[in-house]
């Protein structure tokens, strides 16, 4: 917790703005979602969900004379649903600081200190103290103590809650394999109950068997049954495993409303950078350019056909509207057209693996209180509640 009143005020902010100018930067304050800033955060600090937190509050960010974003400091987030903020949900006199980060090329210039000061001055307009949550490591804790007069006021035993998951996939299963590997390495707390696919020859079935995971193919007999009948078979197959989470990792059939009613906690990985606004048909990229929101099953082909200079991946909640559910994690990918389809898929694949892992972590944290009766599972560590400064 950092005290604000006497240390951060209008005169200090004015000094910070002048300091930024001397360093060759211009500070910009945003109090509404800035889509370019959010995309830049997704690009610079991938994989993360920091952009969602930036959209939820306000931010100061630094720009170079050429218009390049160098760093940001968010503040005033309204969402306090994270488990480490439980004690502060009804404390309006305490403002939330972070996330906060500086691009690698602009570190050690002094702009990080300026951004920290500007954000804390802005918080002082509405709060008596700033909570800097989820800080870990003695060096970073000491840094906040020196720079902002912060002190540790609470600690939180961080533990991902276990969840029973079913994976739906249709092809080779590289994303499924990445999730399986994370389970083995205890990087998440999932129990993969089964892998269900719609192709009897899909390699993902081999991957599941090799990992000792139950698998089955539920194939649509197009000439012999209706789509509605097939959908019921898929629902019944998944329901037999009683999952609390369903992961669509390359599943190539649209799911009916009845599936989502039965399994509302369903996430999908999509090979395109999608906008936060589900109604938007375009998306702002880190350089400020705007490209179509490539939705649907053939988004890589559409990306190449459009000659787009950007692609990416998104992990989102599944809704009845195709690829328009709320986003958990997204990562942009810079392209240099012309790009071959196989090359694009090769570049996207590791981004998908990382984004899915981060999205599962975010889902696990948001689901913690709903599953509070379950025993905590590794990974677990006690961390101070004091926001993390990203150094990548």
Residue pairs with C-beta under 8 A, 6 or more apart in sequence:
1 94
1 129
1 130
1 131
1 132
1 150
1 151
1 153
1 386
2 97
2 120
2 129
2 130
2 132
2 144
2 148
2 149
2 150
3 128
3 129
3 149
4 95
4 120
4 123
4 124
4 127
4 128
4 129
4 130
5 124
5 128
7 120
7 148
7 149
8 117
8 120
8 121
8 123
8 124
9 121
9 124
10 121
12 117
12 121
13 117
13 118
13 121
13 122
16 27
16 114
16 117
16 118
16 121
17 27
17 118
19 110
19 114
20 26
20 27
20 62
20 111
20 114
23 109
23 110
23 111
23 114
24 64
24 65
25 62
25 63
25 64
25 70
25 111
25 114
26 62
26 63
26 65
27 60
27 61
27 62
27 63
27 114
27 115
27 118
28 60
28 61
28 62
28 63
29 58
29 59
29 60
29 118
29 122
30 37
30 58
30 59
30 60
30 61
31 58
33 54
33 55
33 276
34 54
34 59
34 61
35 275
35 276
35 283
35 284
36 69
36 284
36 285
36 286
36 287
36 288
37 54
37 59
37 61
37 69
37 72
38 51
38 54
38 55
38 276
38 284
39 51
39 273
39 283
39 284
39 285
39 286
39 332
40 69
40 286
41 48
41 50
41 51
41 54
41 72
41 99
41 101
42 48
42 50
42 51
42 273
42 286
42 330
42 331
42 332
43 286
43 331
43 332
43 334
44 101
44 103
44 286
45 101
45 390
45 392
46 331
46 332
46 351
46 354
46 355
47 329
47 331
47 351
47 354
47 355
47 357
47 358
48 99
48 329
48 358
48 390
49 328
49 329
49 358
49 359
49 362
50 74
50 99
50 101
50 390
51 276
51 330
52 276
52 327
52 328
53 74
53 77
53 79
53 98
53 99
54 72
54 74
54 99
55 276
56 77
56 78
56 79
57 74
57 75
57 76
57 77
57 78
57 96
58 74
58 75
58 76
58 122
59 72
59 73
59 74
59 75
59 119
60 72
60 73
60 75
60 115
60 118
60 119
60 122
61 69
61 70
61 71
61 72
61 73
61 115
62 69
62 70
62 71
62 72
62 106
62 111
62 114
62 115
63 69
63 70
64 70
67 288
69 103
69 286
70 102
70 103
70 105
70 106
70 109
70 111
71 101
71 102
71 103
71 106
71 111
71 112
71 115
72 100
72 101
72 115
73 97
73 98
73 100
73 115
73 116
73 118
73 119
74 97
74 98
74 99
74 100
74 119
75 95
75 96
75 97
75 98
75 119
75 120
75 122
75 123
75 130
76 95
76 96
76 122
76 123
76 126
77 96
77 98
80 88
80 89
80 96
81 89
81 366
82 133
82 134
82 365
83 156
83 365
83 368
83 369
84 133
84 134
84 156
84 158
84 383
84 385
85 96
85 131
85 133
87 154
88 94
88 96
88 131
92 127
93 127
93 128
93 129
94 127
94 128
94 129
94 130
94 131
95 123
95 126
95 127
95 129
95 130
95 131
96 130
96 131
96 133
96 387
97 119
97 120
97 123
97 130
97 131
97 132
97 387
98 132
98 133
98 134
98 387
98 388
98 389
99 387
99 388
99 390
100 112
100 115
100 116
100 119
100 387
100 388
100 389
100 390
101 389
101 390
101 391
102 111
102 112
102 115
104 392
107 391
112 389
113 147
116 147
116 148
120 130
120 148
123 130
130 148
130 150
131 153
131 385
131 386
132 144
132 148
132 150
132 386
132 387
133 385
133 386
133 387
134 156
134 383
134 385
134 387
134 388
135 141
135 144
135 383
135 384
135 385
135 386
135 387
135 388
135 389
136 381
136 383
136 384
136 388
140 388
140 389
141 152
141 384
141 386
143 389
144 150
144 386
145 151
150 386
151 386
152 384
152 385
152 386
153 385
153 386
154 384
154 385
154 386
155 382
155 383
155 384
155 385
156 382
156 383
156 384
156 385
157 376
157 380
157 381
157 382
158 379
158 380
158 381
158 382
158 383
159 376
159 377
159 378
159 379
159 380
160 188
160 189
160 361
160 364
160 365
160 368
160 376
160 377
160 378
160 379
160 380
161 189
161 364
161 367
161 368
161 371
161 372
161 374
161 376
161 377
162 189
162 190
162 191
162 371
162 374
162 375
162 377
163 189
163 190
163 191
163 244
163 245
163 363
163 364
163 367
163 371
164 190
164 191
164 193
164 241
164 242
164 243
164 244
164 245
165 190
165 191
165 192
165 193
165 243
165 244
165 245
165 246
165 247
166 192
166 193
166 194
166 195
166 196
166 238
166 241
166 243
166 245
166 246
166 247
167 176
167 179
167 192
167 194
167 195
167 196
167 204
167 208
167 246
167 247
167 249
168 195
168 196
168 197
168 238
168 246
168 247
168 248
168 249
168 251
169 175
169 176
169 195
169 196
169 197
169 202
169 204
169 248
169 249
169 250
169 251
170 197
170 198
170 199
170 202
170 204
170 250
170 251
170 252
170 253
171 199
171 202
171 203
171 204
171 250
171 252
172 202
172 203
172 204
172 250
173 195
173 202
173 203
173 204
173 205
173 207
173 208
173 249
173 250
174 349
174 352
174 353
175 249
175 250
175 269
175 352
175 353
175 356
176 195
176 204
176 207
176 208
176 247
176 249
176 250
177 204
177 207
178 352
178 353
178 356
178 357
179 188
179 190
179 192
179 247
179 249
179 356
179 357
179 360
180 192
180 207
180 208
180 211
180 213
182 188
182 190
182 357
182 360
183 190
183 191
183 192
184 211
186 378
186 379
187 357
187 379
188 357
188 360
188 361
188 364
189 364
189 377
189 378
189 379
190 245
190 360
192 211
192 213
193 213
193 214
193 241
193 242
193 243
194 208
194 213
194 214
194 215
194 216
194 241
195 204
195 205
195 207
195 208
195 213
195 214
195 215
195 216
196 215
196 216
196 217
196 218
196 234
196 237
196 238
197 204
197 205
197 215
197 216
197 217
197 218
198 217
198 218
198 219
198 220
198 234
198 251
198 252
198 253
199 217
199 219
200 217
200 219
202 217
204 215
204 250
205 215
205 217
208 214
208 215
209 215
214 241
216 237
218 230
218 233
218 234
218 237
220 227
220 230
220 253
221 230
228 256
231 255
231 256
231 258
231 259
232 258
234 253
234 255
234 259
235 258
235 259
235 262
238 246
238 259
238 262
238 263
239 262
243 263
244 265
244 367
244 371
245 265
245 266
245 267
245 360
245 363
245 367
246 263
246 265
246 266
246 267
247 266
247 267
247 269
247 356
247 360
248 255
248 266
248 267
248 268
248 269
248 318
249 269
249 356
250 269
251 268
252 297
254 322
255 266
255 318
257 320
259 266
260 266
260 318
260 319
260 320
265 363
265 367
266 317
266 318
267 315
267 316
267 317
267 318
267 328
267 359
267 360
267 363
268 315
268 316
268 317
268 318
268 323
268 325
269 313
269 314
269 315
269 352
269 355
269 356
269 359
270 295
270 299
270 313
270 314
270 315
270 316
270 323
271 299
271 300
271 311
271 313
271 345
271 348
271 352
272 293
272 294
272 295
272 299
272 300
272 303
272 311
272 312
272 313
272 314
272 323
273 283
273 285
273 291
273 310
273 311
273 312
273 313
273 314
273 330
273 331
273 332
273 333
274 283
274 293
274 295
274 314
274 316
274 323
274 327
274 330
275 282
275 283
275 284
275 293
276 326
276 327
278 319
278 321
278 324
278 325
278 326
279 324
280 293
281 292
281 293
282 290
282 291
282 292
282 293
283 290
283 291
283 292
283 293
284 290
285 291
285 309
285 310
285 332
286 310
286 332
289 309
289 310
291 306
291 308
291 309
291 310
292 302
292 306
292 308
293 323
294 300
294 302
294 303
294 306
294 308
294 311
295 322
295 323
295 324
296 302
296 322
296 323
300 311
300 341
300 344
300 345
300 348
301 341
303 311
303 335
303 344
304 337
304 338
304 339
304 340
304 341
304 344
307 337
307 338
308 335
308 337
309 334
309 335
309 336
309 337
310 332
310 333
310 334
310 335
311 332
311 333
311 335
311 344
311 347
311 348
312 330
312 331
312 332
312 333
312 348
312 351
313 330
313 331
313 333
313 348
313 351
313 352
313 355
314 323
314 327
314 329
314 330
314 331
314 355
315 327
315 328
315 329
315 330
315 355
315 356
315 358
315 359
316 323
316 324
316 325
316 326
316 327
316 328
317 325
317 326
317 328
318 325
319 325
328 358
328 359
328 362
328 363
329 355
329 358
329 359
329 362
330 355
331 351
331 354
331 355
333 347
333 348
333 351
335 344
335 347
